[in-house]
């Protein structure tokens, strides 16, 4: 069944343009609130957001929808996405909501929903919400005496910070470490520096002055130039880059080198195997993860299980396999012992814990395997995805065969969060991979026919 509103990670789009409008947000609040209510207590929902200008518009519309069907609402303000997973469960809410478009620019926004168990809603739950959104006459509004109440919840950041600090070994501190943290002018602009400072670090803060429009702008996990320069200038031990809602982590080591999610996953898995705490068959990653990581895990006597792209799919597979370490090359690191979704701060503290306990530098801790060369290209489009065209599908098939003949692999997919086709080729010969990707990219953009 094709879904009208939900993509791979909630609802996302350009703010004030369908489906990211006040009208849709209010309908979502009414539908989700009606379906997710439980009978054993007064139903309520918590709502957090990042720092986008449009967050207030979406927040107020959601509040209107939830209260109209009788749910009380706790407003948390700017807070990381993983905190919503944590607090939905600990506050015994029926539903948790995060208003964010993650790593996208301020002009976009999104809505992510968490169930009472702290995990993102399943596909079936999202489909049920969509069906009710399209049949509003079936929604039962609350009577005047049962309309929901709205309150601010002031302690949300403090609760999250204390929980995140619990990841760090008891009796240890970050004293002696200079850490640069880039909060992308987003949701973690208070919580991440706060937690690192309380653990004893010398904290250098960047990306902590949100104005509603500068989220992810020239900073954060998708643009680490400023972080790299600051790490080298301040002679820091490590740089930590988060994205707009702080569920991603990219690291800059003390030498100024960028460390992606694959190396972070490998480092954490290595330590978990060493101390016997890695559960399940191994680690769970996506089709985008480097072949070098897969070979590294095999060398440790473990395995790598791949899913489709998106941390929600990774978490689903991890729960099926009872695995506790997984994530994405893009920086979503999922540690199910501590969080129900990707958590940049928790993952960073896990890496810092390894550094402190071992006495290794960031580069020694995180340079785990030799990656296979990968070449990537993103192509923005309007209208229908070009991948629906049979001629384009044939061009992709020819490119797959050409790269497979070189012992590599090709991944071509449409983004679930923005109108972009993502190309990734992996293999030994970077020059040949680049030529094939460029040729395929031109074909998909309709500039010339594909060569066989």
C-alpha positions, 0 to 999 in steps of 0.5 A: 500500500502506497503511503500518502504522508509517511516516508522512511522516517516520519513525515517530512517536506518543505515547511508550509507546503503539503504535507508539512502544513498546519492542516496536516499536522493537526489532522495527524494529531487527531488521528494519532491521538485517537489511535494511540490512547491507552485506557489505564491512565489519562492519555497524554503525549510529549512533544519535542522539536529542534530549532527550526523557525517553522517548529512553532507552527507545526507544534501548535497545530499538533497540540490543537489536534491532540487536545481536540481528541482529549490528550494532555500535552507536555511541551518539551521545547528544543531537545534531541530526538533520542530524548523523545524515545527515552522520555516517552517511556519514562513519562508513561506517555501514550505517544512521543513526537519529535518535530525535526527534519534532521540534517536538512536545512531550516526550510524543511521540517518533519514529524517523527512519532514514537510509541509508548515503548519508546520506539518509532512507530511501525509501518502498520501503525503509520498506515492506520494513522494515515487511514484515519487522517483521510477519514476525519468523520470517524474521529471522535472529538472530546467533549468540552469537559474532556479537552486536553490540557497543555503544560510545559515540562521544564526538566526534560533536558536535565533528565536526558543529560543525566541519562546520557552521562550514565553511559560513561564508566562510573568513577571515570571522568573526561578530565584532561581531554579537550573536546570540540562539539558542534551542535549544528545550531540544532536540538542539542545546543544545550544538552551536549556541551552540558553533559561533556562539561559535567563529565570533566571535559574542557569543552569548546562549543560551536554551532550553539547559537540557533536563530531559527534559520541557521540549523545545519548551515555550514556546521554539524555532521553534514559539513565538518569543515569548521569542526576540523579547523577548530580541532586543529586550531585548539589542539583538541583531542577529538571533535564531535559533530551532531546533526540538527536533531542530534541522532547522528554522529561524525567524529574528527580525530586529533589529526583532523581526519573525518571518521564516519559511522562505519568506523565508529560502529567497528570500534564499538563492536570491537570493544563489545566483542572483547568484553563479551557484551556484543549480542546477536549475530553481530552488527546491523548496518545498511546497504550503504555501509562499507565492504571493509566493515563487513570484512573486518567483522568477519575477521573478528569471527562475527557478522554484518547484517544489512538492511535498507537505508534508515535507522528505523529499519536498522532498529527493527532488524536489531530487535528481531535479532536481539542485536545491540550495536548497529547503525549507518555510515551517515552517523546514526549509531544505535546502541540498544542497551542505552537508546531506542534510536540513533543517539549522537551524544550517547555514541560519542560518550561510548567512544570517549569511554573507550579512549579513557579506559584504553589510553588511546587517542581518537585516531588510534581508537577509531582507525579500525579497518581499511575502507573499500573505495566508494564514490557517491553522487546525489541527483535532485529531481522534480516530479516523479523519481527518474528510477520509475522510468524503464529506460532508466532502470535498464541503465542502472542494471547495465551499470550494476553489471559493469561494476560487478564485473570489477568485483564491486557493487552499486547502490541506486536508491531514491531518498525517503526524505527528499527528492534526491536519487542517491548513487553509490559505487564501491570497488577497488578502482576509484577512477573506473567507479567515478567514470561509471557513476558520472555516466549513470548520473548523466543518464538519469538526468536525461543528458545522454543515453547510457553506454553499454 
